[in-house]
Structure formats: C-alpha cells, structure tokens
Amino acid sequence: MTIASNDARQGASLLYRTMRDFVHSTDDTLPGKFEITKEGIVLDMMAPSGRHELTALRLRKRLEKVMPEEIVAHTGEPDVEDEPEGIMRRPDLMVIAEADMDVDGSFDPRTLVAAVEVVSRSNPDNDWRGKMRDYALIGVPVYAVFDPRTGTGAVMTDIHPTPEGPRYATRKDFVYGEDVTVAGWTISTEGLPRYENE
C-alpha cells in the first residue's frame, strides 16, 4: 500500500514537472499565458487589454503608497509555485516582502502577503473559481479579485480546512468607487477602468 502511494506521488510529480517544462518552453513563443492548476494546464489566449494592465498599474501604485517600503506590489515574473500541490500560477499582482523576492526560480506562495487578480475578459472563471481554489490550496493568505467587466470585486481571507481541501472562509465584496482593504492596507477603487461593452 505504501509503495502504491509513493508510486502515485512520484507519477504526479513527474506529470507536474513535464507540464512545467512545457509551460516554460512556450514562454514568449506562443500567444497567451499558461498556468498549471489542479486540473492541468490553463491557457488564457487573449493578451491582456490596456484596461486590464491599467487596472493592475493603478492597484500597484495605490498599494505601494500605503504599504511599508519593504513590502512591494510586484507585477510580472517569476511564477508562484507549489510543486507538491502541482500548481504554478502567475498573479497579476503579488504583495510580497522585497527580501522574499531574492530567490532562484519561482516564488514560494507562502511568502506572499496577497495575490491580486484583474479578471480576464476571455476567461473569468479562471480568476473567480480556479485561482480562488488554488491560492487557498497553496497557502496565499489573501486573494483579491477586481472585475472590470462588472465594476465589482471581492477580497478572500481566512483559509480553513474543508473536505475538498483548504478554502477561504471570508469573502468581502465591493463595488468600484468604494474603498477596499487588501491584507490590512486600504485603497480606493475610484477611477479603475471598466471593459467596454460589458
């Protein structure tokens, strides 16, 4: 029984490393953004729109104004990876201590203070469902979602165990125009752009 369990873990680890190698081999060669979830590889085919990137920029600037200097709101690479769980994600914005960025390879998700996502027009379920599940599973204590389609969002906190695995216990919804608190820092959502035709 233990041998089968070890074989299953080794097989899952090999599958994950194969998926990770594929994702890394496609960086800058195929359109879209690849991530590894509990279900496998997810591809967001659409390049982020200007409004998506403008939202991430404004959130980064607003957070960095109120956070201590040693904490940053980082956009970009590397990924956040938990190999034992088989998950590799790249949040739109990572709130993290600058000292925790000094690593080779991916960031440890447990060093993040918060993950922030701007909902993609092309695949909103990835942000609202998949990432909400995965970030709790890999120990990211705060997950904030900003949705330019609807001008709404939510901040998830308080990871707790469930039969399906760790999940966020607390969800605070907001509408654009209200102040929102992300990991103890309050920022305005005034003036965040919306997608057109939504």
C-alpha positions as CSV (number, residue, x, y, z in Angstrom):
1,M,0.0,0.0,0.0
2,T,2.8,2.4,0.8
3,I,4.6,1.5,-2.4
4,A,1.5,2.4,-4.4
5,S,1.1,5.6,-2.6
6,N,4.7,6.5,-3.2
7,D,4.4,5.5,-6.9
8,A,1.3,7.7,-7.3
9,R,3.1,10.7,-5.7
10,Q,6.1,10.1,-7.9
11,G,3.9,9.8,-11.0
12,A,2.0,13.0,-10.1
13,S,5.4,14.8,-9.5
14,L,6.7,13.6,-12.9
15,L,3.5,14.7,-14.6
16,Y,3.7,18.1,-12.9
17,R,7.4,18.6,-13.9
18,T,6.5,17.6,-17.5
19,M,3.7,20.2,-17.6
20,R,6.1,22.8,-16.0
21,D,8.8,22.1,-18.6
22,F,6.2,22.6,-21.4
23,V,4.9,25.9,-19.9
24,H,8.5,27.2,-19.6
25,S,9.3,26.1,-23.2
26,T,6.4,28.1,-24.6
27,D,7.4,31.4,-22.8
28,D,7.4,34.1,-25.5
29,T,6.9,31.6,-28.3
30,L,3.1,31.0,-28.2
31,P,0.4,33.6,-27.7
32,G,-1.4,33.7,-24.3
33,K,-0.4,32.9,-20.8
34,F,-0.1,29.3,-19.5
35,E,-0.5,28.3,-15.8
36,I,-0.8,24.9,-14.1
37,T,-3.8,24.3,-12.0
38,K,-5.2,21.3,-10.1
39,E,-7.0,20.3,-13.4
40,G,-3.9,20.7,-15.6
41,I,-2.7,23.5,-17.9
42,V,-4.8,26.6,-18.4
43,L,-4.3,28.9,-21.3
44,D,-5.6,32.5,-21.4
45,M,-5.5,33.1,-25.2
46,M,-6.1,36.8,-25.1
47,A,-3.3,39.2,-24.5
48,P,-4.2,41.4,-21.5
49,S,-6.1,44.5,-22.7
50,G,-4.9,48.0,-22.0
51,R,-7.7,48.4,-19.3
52,H,-6.5,45.1,-17.7
53,E,-3.0,46.4,-17.5
54,L,-4.1,49.9,-16.4
55,T,-6.1,48.4,-13.6
56,A,-3.0,46.4,-12.4
57,L,-0.8,49.5,-12.6
58,R,-3.2,51.7,-10.6
59,L,-3.7,49.0,-8.0
60,R,0.1,48.6,-7.7
61,K,0.7,52.3,-7.3
62,R,-2.1,52.7,-4.7
63,L,-1.0,49.7,-2.7
64,E,2.7,50.9,-2.7
65,K,1.6,54.3,-1.4
66,V,0.2,52.8,1.8
67,M,2.4,49.8,2.4
68,P,5.8,49.9,4.3
69,E,8.8,50.4,2.0
70,E,10.0,46.8,2.4
71,I,6.7,45.4,1.0
72,V,6.1,45.7,-2.7
73,A,3.2,45.1,-5.1
74,H,5.1,43.2,-7.8
75,T,3.7,42.6,-11.4
76,G,5.4,40.2,-13.7
77,E,7.6,37.2,-13.3
78,P,8.5,34.8,-11.8
79,D,5.6,32.4,-11.1
80,V,4.3,31.4,-7.8
81,E,4.8,27.6,-7.5
82,D,3.9,24.8,-5.1
83,E,5.4,21.7,-6.7
84,P,3.9,19.2,-4.2
85,E,0.4,20.5,-4.9
86,G,1.1,20.6,-8.6
87,I,0.2,24.3,-9.0
88,M,2.1,27.1,-10.8
89,R,0.3,30.5,-11.1
90,R,1.3,34.0,-12.1
91,P,-0.8,36.6,-10.3
92,D,-1.4,39.9,-11.9
93,L,0.0,41.5,-8.7
94,M,1.9,39.9,-5.8
95,V,2.1,41.6,-2.5
96,I,5.4,40.4,-1.1
97,A,8.4,41.4,1.0
98,E,11.2,42.6,-1.2
99,A,13.5,40.3,0.8
100,D,11.4,37.2,-0.2
101,M,11.9,38.0,-3.9
102,D,15.6,37.2,-3.6
103,V,15.3,33.6,-4.7
104,D,16.3,31.5,-7.7
105,G,13.3,30.2,-9.6
106,S,9.7,30.7,-8.6
107,F,8.3,32.4,-5.5
108,D,7.1,30.3,-2.6
109,P,3.4,31.0,-2.4
110,R,3.6,31.1,1.4
111,T,5.8,34.2,1.3
112,L,3.1,36.2,-0.5
113,V,1.1,38.6,1.7
114,A,-1.6,38.7,-1.0
115,A,-2.3,37.7,-4.6
116,V,-4.4,40.2,-6.7
117,E,-6.0,39.3,-10.0
118,V,-7.7,41.5,-12.5
119,V,-10.4,39.4,-14.2
120,S,-9.7,38.5,-17.7
121,R,-12.4,39.2,-20.3
122,S,-11.6,35.9,-22.1
123,N,-11.7,33.5,-19.1
124,P,-13.3,35.0,-16.0
125,D,-13.9,31.5,-14.4
126,N,-10.2,31.1,-14.1
127,D,-10.0,34.2,-11.8
128,W,-13.3,33.6,-9.9
129,R,-13.1,29.9,-9.4
130,G,-9.8,28.2,-10.3
131,K,-7.5,30.8,-8.8
132,M,-9.7,31.2,-5.7
133,R,-9.4,27.4,-5.1
134,D,-5.6,27.2,-6.0
135,Y,-4.4,30.2,-4.0
136,A,-6.1,28.9,-0.8
137,L,-4.7,25.4,-1.5
138,I,-1.1,26.7,-1.8
139,G,-1.4,29.0,1.3
140,V,-1.7,32.5,-0.1
141,P,-3.4,34.2,2.9
142,V,-5.3,36.9,0.9
143,Y,-6.8,36.8,-2.6
144,A,-8.3,39.9,-4.1
145,V,-10.2,40.0,-7.4
146,F,-11.0,43.1,-9.4
147,D,-13.5,42.6,-12.2
148,P,-13.5,45.3,-14.9
149,R,-16.5,43.5,-16.6
150,T,-18.8,44.4,-13.8
151,G,-17.1,47.0,-11.7
152,T,-17.1,44.8,-8.7
153,G,-14.7,42.6,-6.8
154,A,-14.0,40.6,-3.6
155,V,-11.3,40.0,-1.1
156,M,-11.0,36.5,0.3
157,T,-9.2,35.7,3.6
158,D,-9.1,33.2,6.5
159,I,-8.1,29.9,4.9
160,H,-9.7,27.0,6.7
161,P,-9.8,23.2,6.0
162,T,-12.7,21.6,4.2
163,P,-13.3,18.1,2.9
164,E,-12.3,19.4,-0.6
165,G,-9.1,21.0,0.8
166,P,-8.2,24.4,2.2
167,R,-10.7,27.2,1.2
168,Y,-11.1,30.9,2.0
169,A,-13.7,31.3,4.8
170,T,-14.3,35.0,4.5
171,R,-15.3,37.0,1.4
172,K,-15.9,40.7,1.4
173,D,-17.5,42.0,-1.8
174,F,-17.1,45.6,-3.1
175,V,-18.2,47.8,-6.0
176,Y,-15.9,50.1,-7.8
177,G,-15.9,53.5,-6.1
178,E,-15.7,52.0,-2.6
179,D,-12.5,51.7,-0.5
180,V,-11.2,48.2,-0.2
181,T,-8.8,46.6,2.3
182,V,-6.2,44.2,0.9
183,A,-4.1,42.5,3.6
184,G,-4.6,45.4,6.1
185,W,-4.0,48.2,3.6
186,T,-6.9,50.3,2.4
187,I,-7.0,51.7,-1.1
188,S,-9.6,53.5,-3.3
189,T,-11.2,51.7,-6.2
190,E,-12.3,55.1,-7.7
191,G,-11.4,55.6,-11.3
192,L,-10.5,51.9,-12.1
193,P,-11.3,51.3,-15.7
194,R,-14.1,49.1,-17.0
195,Y,-14.1,46.9,-20.1
196,E,-16.3,48.4,-22.9
197,N,-19.5,46.7,-24.0
198,E,-20.0,44.9,-20.7
